[in-house]
């Protein structure tokens, strides 16, 4: 039995990862090669880079994990969990172990 406040479609304002996880917005897949060749619409070069948009409280409180919000990272997509939050399916919850590199400016 549904209550007064139940809706068939819930809207969320934020997604907060828990445990040793981060929320990553995956970069757009490439439709053009480095040499400038435009790929057909049905072919894309998959990217496995993105920006961290949220980190869990556990990571915030663990100085040994060098990840921060807005870091550009390389991640293993095999363990990434897609979050259907914005409709474009570019958000993924990723365990820290699946973040394999952080891009830093020197």
Beta strands, then each sheet from edge to edge (+ up, - down):
strand 1: 21-26
strand 2: 49-55
strand 3: 72-75
strand 4: 81-83
strand 5: 91-95
strand 6: 99-103
sheet 1: 4+ 5- 1+ 2- 3+ 6-
end
